[in-house]
Amino acid sequence: MKQKLSLQNIVGMGFMVFAMFLGAGNLIFPPMVGQLAGTDVWYAAAGFLITGVGLPLLGIVAISRVGGGFNGISGEMPKTLIVLLGTCIYLIIGPLYAVPRTALVSFEVGFLPFLPEAGALSQFIFSVVFFGLSWYLCVRPGKLLESVGKLITPALIALLAILGLSPIFMPLGEPGSATGAYAEGAFIKGFLEGYLTMDALAALMFGIVIITNLKSHGIKDKTSLCHYSIITGFIAAIGLTLVYLSLFYLGATSREVATNPDNGGQILTLYVQTLFGTSGTVLLAAVVTLACLTTAIGCITAASEYFDEMLKQVSYRTIVTVISLVCVCFANMDLNQIIALFEPVLLVLYPISITLIFLGLVRDWLPNPLLSYRWTLAIALFMSVVDILMTSGFPLLEPIMRPLALIPGHDDHMLWLLPSLVVFLTTVPLGFVFPPSPDGRTQEDTLKCE
């Protein structure tokens, strides 16, 4: 018998997932895209939405089909590599990079404008309070629907509605001509910008949070868990799309207000200050802080649940505490230092994550999943490492790497895409020639071993 979730809880769950995805970076990218794309903004928006919304939604669908855990979607890989890859993803999109960045951005945008003098002490105090609140809301993962989905997110949506509707009813200018790469191909440039939001990595993390919350509300069987996970994913995708579209238009009409900005954060700040004055600064501070807080809660919860499953002897509460303390430490580093430190790792993890999502969606139709998974992922990993080496500029490697520059996408960190696709398409017919061994380890066998 199919288990049911009330409409109120379905909407609340969708709001929760929407809020977890909507971090500060998601608010800053679209205005910059909109301003640079100008009159071609909707072409750029279409490309951005494919990778910035469509890819994370596919990630949720893929994760839900295997039960909500990262280990499930990566089951065809050797167990050691599953643990290594999962650990890297959860650490990077958790305490070492993405989560500390939420505190840094919310401090700089949300609180720094109101402080007469800011220093290391004020930043430290803010990070302790920020992650103290995150810790409190994370220690009860099954209650995130009540704390985030039904309490924090509605406030965030109300503030976003004010921010998003203001350029429609009170535009401050007209879109100009497309500039830079957007003049040559707005759709492709927008596509690549959405690719860089890193929400595909987040989708692999948040699946387990969605499943945990559904189970805490009485949804137990696999079919119902998958059904409601996909529904909540669609609600989150609709919300992200509406926010992005409004911010694209805000950026497209901002050239008279923000001339030659360094980033989308400056566009947002100048736009709301021009429209609303001091109250605009308060509005933006509230939006950014709530967006960062909900993302931090989602990432800390997902990482803690993953390591709780792996480290049976350590309590979930202890893991949340340790991760929160690590976040406080990294949140007091310089933002540019953190980005420079972990960018090469992200350039390797992201292609692997996209490949995993795609393989998870088509797994049931593969004649030999083990063959397709391992070879496709191996090529994605190899080409991602090669991509980093190419951009590092080692003179000794230049003669070897030069032929690879002929592969499409090498200028945009997408060197892995075409070779991985070719290998995948090759392994499909080979799967019929070399079917899975009767005693070979399947995905289900892998999960039973864990």
C-alpha positions as CSV (number, residue, x, y, z in Angstrom):
1,M,0.0,0.0,0.0
2,K,1.4,3.4,-1.0
3,Q,2.1,5.7,2.0
4,K,0.9,9.3,1.8
5,L,2.3,12.6,2.9
6,S,0.0,15.5,3.6
7,L,-0.1,18.4,1.1
8,Q,1.2,20.8,3.8
9,N,4.2,18.5,4.4
10,I,4.9,18.1,0.7
11,V,5.0,21.8,0.2
12,G,7.1,22.3,3.4
13,M,9.5,19.6,2.2
14,G,9.8,21.3,-1.2
15,F,10.5,24.7,0.4
16,M,13.1,23.0,2.6
17,V,15.0,21.6,-0.4
18,F,14.6,24.9,-2.2
19,A,16.2,26.8,0.7
20,M,19.1,24.3,1.0
21,F,20.0,24.8,-2.6
22,L,19.7,28.6,-2.6
23,G,22.9,29.8,-1.2
24,A,24.6,33.2,-1.6
25,G,26.4,32.1,-4.8
26,N,23.0,31.4,-6.4
27,L,21.9,34.9,-5.6
28,I,25.1,36.5,-7.0
29,F,25.6,34.6,-10.2
30,P,22.3,35.5,-12.1
31,P,22.6,39.4,-11.7
32,M,26.1,39.3,-13.2
33,V,24.9,37.0,-16.1
34,G,21.9,39.3,-16.7
35,Q,24.0,42.5,-16.9
36,L,26.6,41.0,-19.2
37,A,24.0,39.3,-21.4
38,G,21.9,42.5,-21.8
39,T,19.3,42.1,-24.5
40,D,20.3,38.4,-24.9
41,V,19.5,37.7,-21.2
42,W,16.8,35.1,-21.9
43,Y,19.2,33.1,-24.1
44,A,21.7,33.1,-21.3
45,A,19.0,32.3,-18.8
46,A,17.9,29.3,-20.8
47,G,21.4,27.8,-20.8
48,F,21.9,28.6,-17.1
49,L,18.6,26.9,-16.1
50,I,19.6,23.7,-17.8
51,T,22.7,23.2,-15.7
52,G,21.8,25.3,-12.7
53,V,18.4,23.8,-12.1
54,G,17.9,20.9,-14.5
55,L,21.1,19.1,-13.4
56,P,20.5,19.3,-9.7
57,L,16.9,18.1,-10.3
58,L,18.2,15.1,-12.2
59,G,20.6,14.5,-9.3
60,I,17.7,14.3,-6.8
61,V,15.8,11.9,-9.2
62,A,18.9,9.7,-9.6
63,I,19.6,9.6,-5.8
64,S,15.9,8.9,-4.9
65,R,15.8,5.9,-7.3
66,V,18.6,4.2,-5.3
67,G,17.3,5.1,-1.9
68,G,18.7,8.5,-1.1
69,G,22.4,7.7,-0.3
70,F,25.6,8.5,-2.1
71,N,26.8,4.9,-1.6
72,G,23.7,3.7,-3.5
73,I,24.3,5.7,-6.6
74,S,28.0,4.8,-6.7
75,G,27.5,1.1,-5.9
76,E,29.2,-0.2,-9.1
77,M,32.5,1.3,-8.0
78,P,35.0,-0.5,-5.7
79,K,34.1,0.0,-2.1
80,T,37.4,1.8,-1.3
81,L,36.8,4.3,-4.1
82,I,33.2,4.8,-3.0
83,V,34.4,5.8,0.5
84,L,37.2,8.0,-0.8
85,L,35.0,9.8,-3.4
86,G,32.1,10.2,-0.9
87,T,34.4,11.5,1.8
88,C,35.9,14.1,-0.6
89,I,32.6,15.3,-1.8
90,Y,31.1,15.6,1.6
91,L,34.1,17.4,3.0
92,I,34.4,19.9,0.2
93,I,30.7,20.7,0.0
94,G,30.7,20.6,3.8
95,P,33.1,21.8,6.5
96,L,36.1,22.5,4.3
97,Y,34.7,24.8,1.6
98,A,31.1,25.4,0.8
99,V,29.8,25.8,4.4
100,P,32.5,28.1,5.7
101,R,31.9,30.2,2.6
102,T,28.2,30.7,3.7
103,A,29.3,32.3,6.9
104,L,31.9,34.5,5.2
105,V,29.5,35.8,2.6
106,S,26.7,36.4,5.1
107,F,29.1,38.3,7.3
108,E,30.5,40.5,4.5
109,V,27.2,41.2,2.8
110,G,24.7,41.0,5.7
111,F,26.6,42.4,8.7
112,L,29.7,44.2,7.7
113,P,27.8,47.2,6.3
114,F,26.3,47.8,9.7
115,L,29.5,47.6,11.7
116,P,31.5,50.9,12.4
117,E,34.7,48.9,12.4
118,A,35.2,45.2,11.6
119,G,38.1,43.0,12.5
120,A,39.1,39.4,13.1
121,L,37.3,39.4,16.5
122,S,33.9,40.5,15.1
123,Q,34.2,37.9,12.3
124,F,35.0,35.2,14.8
125,I,32.1,36.1,17.0
126,F,29.7,36.1,14.0
127,S,31.0,32.7,12.8
128,V,30.5,31.2,16.3
129,V,26.9,32.5,16.5
130,F,26.2,31.5,12.9
131,F,27.4,27.9,13.3
132,G,26.0,27.7,16.8
133,L,22.5,28.3,15.4
134,S,23.2,25.8,12.5
135,W,24.4,23.2,15.1
136,Y,21.2,23.6,17.1
137,L,19.0,23.0,14.0
138,C,21.1,20.2,12.7
139,V,21.2,17.9,15.8
140,R,17.6,16.9,15.0
141,P,17.8,16.1,11.3
142,G,14.3,14.6,11.2
143,K,12.8,18.0,12.3
144,L,14.3,20.1,9.5
145,L,10.9,20.2,7.8
146,E,9.5,22.1,10.8
147,S,12.5,24.4,11.4
148,V,13.6,25.1,7.8
149,G,10.7,24.1,5.5
150,K,7.9,25.7,7.6
151,L,9.6,28.5,9.5
152,I,12.8,29.9,7.9
153,T,12.0,29.3,4.2
154,P,8.6,31.2,4.1
155,A,10.4,34.2,5.5
156,L,13.2,33.8,2.9
157,I,10.6,33.5,0.1
158,A,8.7,36.6,1.3
159,L,11.9,38.6,1.2
160,L,12.9,37.1,-2.2
161,A,9.5,38.1,-3.6
162,I,10.1,41.7,-2.7
163,L,13.6,41.6,-4.2
164,G,12.5,39.7,-7.3
165,L,9.4,41.7,-8.2
166,S,11.0,45.2,-7.6
167,P,12.8,45.3,-11.0
168,I,9.6,44.3,-12.8
169,F,7.4,47.0,-11.3
170,M,10.2,49.5,-10.6
171,P,12.9,49.0,-13.3
172,L,15.9,51.2,-13.1
173,G,17.0,51.0,-16.7
174,E,16.8,49.1,-20.0
175,P,19.0,46.1,-21.0
176,G,21.9,47.0,-23.2
177,S,23.8,45.0,-25.8
178,A,25.4,41.8,-24.9
179,T,29.1,42.0,-24.0
180,G,32.1,39.7,-24.0
181,A,31.5,36.0,-24.4
182,Y,27.7,36.6,-24.2
183,A,27.8,38.5,-27.5
184,E,29.3,35.5,-29.2
185,G,27.1,32.9,-27.6
186,A,24.8,33.8,-24.7
187,F,23.2,30.4,-24.4
188,I,26.6,28.5,-24.1
189,K,28.0,31.1,-21.7
190,G,24.9,30.8,-19.5
191,F,25.1,27.0,-19.7
192,L,28.7,27.1,-18.4
193,E,27.8,29.6,-15.6
194,G,25.0,27.3,-14.4
195,Y,27.5,24.4,-14.5
196,L,29.7,26.3,-12.1
197,T,27.0,26.7,-9.4
198,M,28.1,23.3,-7.9
199,D,24.5,22.4,-7.2
200,A,25.0,19.0,-8.8
201,L,27.4,18.1,-6.0
202,A,24.8,19.4,-3.5
203,A,22.2,17.2,-5.1
204,L,24.2,14.1,-4.3
205,M,24.4,15.3,-0.7
206,F,20.8,16.4,-0.1
207,G,19.2,13.2,-1.2
208,I,20.0,11.6,2.1
209,V,18.5,14.6,4.0
210,I,15.3,14.3,2.0
211,I,15.0,10.6,2.7
212,T,15.6,11.1,6.4
213,N,12.9,13.7,6.7
214,L,10.4,11.6,4.7
215,K,11.1,8.7,7.0
216,S,10.6,10.8,10.1
217,H,7.1,11.6,8.8
218,G,6.1,8.0,8.3
219,I,7.1,7.4,4.7
220,K,9.0,4.1,4.7
221,D,8.6,2.1,1.5
222,K,11.0,2.6,-1.4
223,T,8.3,3.5,-3.9
224,S,6.8,6.3,-1.8
225,L,10.2,7.6,-0.8
226,C,11.2,7.9,-4.5
227,H,7.8,9.4,-5.4
228,Y,7.9,12.2,-2.8
229,S,11.6,12.9,-3.3
230,I,11.0,13.7,-6.9
231,I,7.9,15.8,-6.1
232,T,9.9,17.9,-3.6
233,G,12.7,18.2,-6.1
234,F,10.3,19.6,-8.7
235,I,9.0,22.1,-6.1
236,A,12.5,23.3,-5.3
237,A,13.3,23.5,-9.1
238,I,10.3,25.7,-9.7
239,G,11.3,28.0,-6.8
240,L,14.9,28.2,-8.0
241,T,13.7,29.0,-11.6
242,L,11.5,31.9,-10.5
243,V,14.3,33.4,-8.3
244,Y,16.8,33.1,-11.1
245,L,14.5,34.6,-13.7
246,S,13.8,37.7,-11.6
247,L,17.5,38.1,-10.8
248,F,18.5,37.8,-14.5
249,Y,16.1,40.6,-15.3
250,L,17.4,42.7,-12.3
251,G,20.9,42.3,-13.7
252,A,19.9,43.1,-17.2
253,T,18.3,46.4,-16.1
254,S,21.1,47.4,-13.7
255,R,23.8,49.0,-16.0
256,E,22.8,52.5,-15.1
257,V,22.9,51.7,-11.4
258,A,26.0,49.4,-11.3
259,T,28.7,50.4,-13.7
260,N,31.5,47.8,-14.3
261,P,30.8,45.7,-11.1
262,D,33.3,43.1,-10.0
263,N,30.6,40.6,-9.1
264,G,26.8,40.1,-8.8
265,G,26.9,40.9,-5.1
266,Q,27.8,44.5,-6.0
267,I,24.9,44.7,-8.5
268,L,22.4,43.5,-5.9
269,T,23.7,45.9,-3.2
270,L,23.6,49.0,-5.4
271,Y,20.2,48.0,-6.9
272,V,18.4,47.6,-3.6
273,Q,20.1,50.6,-2.1
274,T,18.9,52.7,-5.0
275,L,15.4,51.4,-4.8
276,F,14.9,51.2,-1.0
277,G,17.8,53.2,0.6
278,T,18.9,51.9,4.0
279,S,15.9,49.6,4.2
280,G,17.3,48.0,1.0
281,T,20.5,47.2,2.7
282,V,18.5,45.5,5.6
283,L,16.5,43.6,3.0
284,L,19.5,42.3,1.2
285,A,21.2,41.4,4.5
286,A,18.2,39.4,5.6
287,V,17.9,37.5,2.2
288,V,21.6,36.6,2.1
289,T,21.8,35.6,5.7
290,L,18.8,33.4,5.6
291,A,19.9,31.8,2.3
292,C,23.4,31.1,3.7
293,L,22.0,29.7,6.9
294,T,19.6,27.3,5.2
295,T,22.4,26.1,2.9
296,A,24.8,25.6,5.8
297,I,22.1,23.6,7.7
298,G,21.5,21.4,4.7
299,C,25.2,20.7,4.0
300,I,26.1,20.1,7.7
301,T,23.2,17.7,8.1
302,A,24.0,15.8,4.9
303,A,27.7,15.5,5.7
304,S,26.9,14.4,9.3
305,E,24.5,11.8,8.2
306,Y,26.9,10.4,5.7
307,F,29.8,10.1,8.3
308,D,27.3,8.8,10.9
309,E,26.5,5.9,8.6
310,M,30.2,5.3,8.0
311,L,31.5,5.7,11.6
312,K,29.1,3.6,13.6
313,Q,31.1,4.1,16.8
314,V,30.7,7.9,16.8
315,S,27.4,9.5,17.6
316,Y,25.6,11.8,15.1
317,R,25.6,14.6,17.6
318,T,29.3,14.4,18.0
319,I,29.9,14.4,14.2
320,V,27.7,17.6,13.9
321,T,29.7,19.2,16.7
322,V,33.1,18.4,15.1
323,I,31.9,19.6,11.6
324,S,30.5,22.8,13.1
325,L,33.8,23.5,14.9
326,V,35.8,22.9,11.7
327,C,33.4,25.3,9.9
328,V,34.2,28.0,12.5
329,C,37.9,27.6,11.9
330,F,37.7,27.8,8.1
331,A,35.2,30.6,8.2
332,N,37.9,32.8,9.7
333,M,40.2,32.3,6.8
334,D,40.4,34.6,3.8
335,L,37.8,33.8,1.2
336,N,40.2,33.9,-1.7
337,Q,42.6,31.5,0.2
338,I,39.8,29.0,0.6
339,I,38.8,29.2,-3.1
340,A,42.4,28.9,-4.3
341,L,43.0,25.9,-2.0
342,F,40.1,23.8,-3.1
343,E,39.3,24.9,-6.7
344,P,41.5,22.1,-8.3
345,V,39.6,19.5,-6.1
346,L,36.3,20.8,-7.3
347,L,37.4,20.6,-11.0
348,V,37.9,16.9,-10.4
349,L,34.9,16.1,-8.3
350,Y,32.3,18.0,-10.4
351,P,32.7,16.0,-13.6
352,I,32.6,12.7,-11.7
353,S,29.5,13.8,-9.9
354,I,27.7,14.7,-13.2
355,T,28.8,11.4,-14.6
356,L,27.4,9.6,-11.6
357,I,24.0,11.4,-11.9
358,F,23.8,10.4,-15.6
359,L,24.7,6.8,-14.9
360,G,22.3,6.6,-12.0
361,L,19.4,7.7,-14.3
362,V,20.1,5.1,-17.0
363,R,21.5,2.3,-14.8
364,D,18.4,0.1,-15.2
365,W,18.7,0.0,-19.0
366,L,22.5,-0.8,-19.1
367,P,23.3,-4.4,-20.1
368,N,26.4,-4.4,-17.9
369,P,26.3,-1.6,-15.4
370,L,29.6,-2.5,-13.8
371,L,31.4,-2.2,-17.1
372,S,29.8,1.2,-18.1
373,Y,30.2,2.7,-14.6
374,R,33.8,1.9,-14.1
375,W,35.1,2.8,-17.5
376,T,33.1,5.9,-17.9
377,L,34.0,7.2,-14.4
378,A,37.6,6.3,-15.0
379,I,37.8,8.4,-18.1
380,A,36.0,11.3,-16.5
381,L,38.5,11.2,-13.6
382,F,41.5,10.9,-15.9
383,M,40.4,13.7,-18.2
384,S,39.6,16.0,-15.2
385,V,43.1,15.5,-13.8
386,V,44.5,16.2,-17.3
387,D,42.4,19.3,-17.5
388,I,44.0,20.6,-14.3
389,L,47.5,19.8,-15.5
390,M,46.8,21.6,-18.7
391,T,45.8,24.8,-16.9
392,S,48.7,24.5,-14.4
393,G,51.2,25.4,-17.2
394,F,53.9,22.8,-16.5
395,P,56.4,23.3,-19.4
396,L,57.5,19.6,-19.4
397,L,53.9,18.5,-20.0
398,E,53.1,20.9,-22.8
399,P,54.1,18.7,-25.7
400,I,52.0,15.8,-24.3
401,M,49.0,18.0,-23.6
402,R,49.0,20.0,-26.8
403,P,47.0,17.4,-28.9
404,L,44.3,17.2,-26.2
405,A,43.6,20.9,-26.8
406,L,41.8,19.8,-29.9
407,I,39.1,18.2,-27.9
408,P,36.0,20.5,-27.6
409,G,35.4,22.1,-24.2
410,H,39.1,22.2,-23.1
411,D,38.9,26.0,-22.6
412,D,35.9,25.7,-20.3
413,H,37.0,22.9,-18.0
414,M,34.8,20.5,-19.9
415,L,37.6,18.4,-21.5
416,W,36.1,15.3,-19.8
417,L,32.7,15.5,-21.4
418,L,33.2,14.2,-25.0
419,P,35.7,11.4,-24.1
420,S,33.4,10.2,-21.3
421,L,30.4,10.1,-23.6
422,V,32.4,8.2,-26.2
423,V,33.5,5.6,-23.7
424,F,30.0,5.3,-22.3
425,L,28.5,4.7,-25.7
426,T,31.2,2.1,-26.4
427,T,30.5,0.2,-23.2
428,V,26.8,-0.2,-23.9
429,P,27.1,-2.6,-26.9
430,L,30.1,-4.2,-25.2
431,G,27.8,-5.0,-22.3
432,F,25.8,-7.3,-24.5
433,V,28.9,-9.0,-25.7
434,F,30.4,-9.3,-22.2
435,P,27.3,-9.7,-19.9
436,P,27.7,-9.3,-16.1
437,S,29.2,-12.4,-14.4
438,P,26.6,-14.4,-12.5
439,D,28.8,-14.2,-9.3
440,G,29.9,-10.6,-10.0
441,R,29.1,-8.0,-7.4
442,T,26.1,-5.9,-8.3
443,Q,24.9,-2.7,-6.8
444,E,22.7,-4.5,-4.3
445,D,25.6,-6.7,-3.2
446,T,27.7,-3.6,-2.6
447,L,25.0,-2.0,-0.4
448,K,24.7,-5.2,1.6
449,C,28.4,-5.2,2.3
450,E,28.2,-1.7,3.9
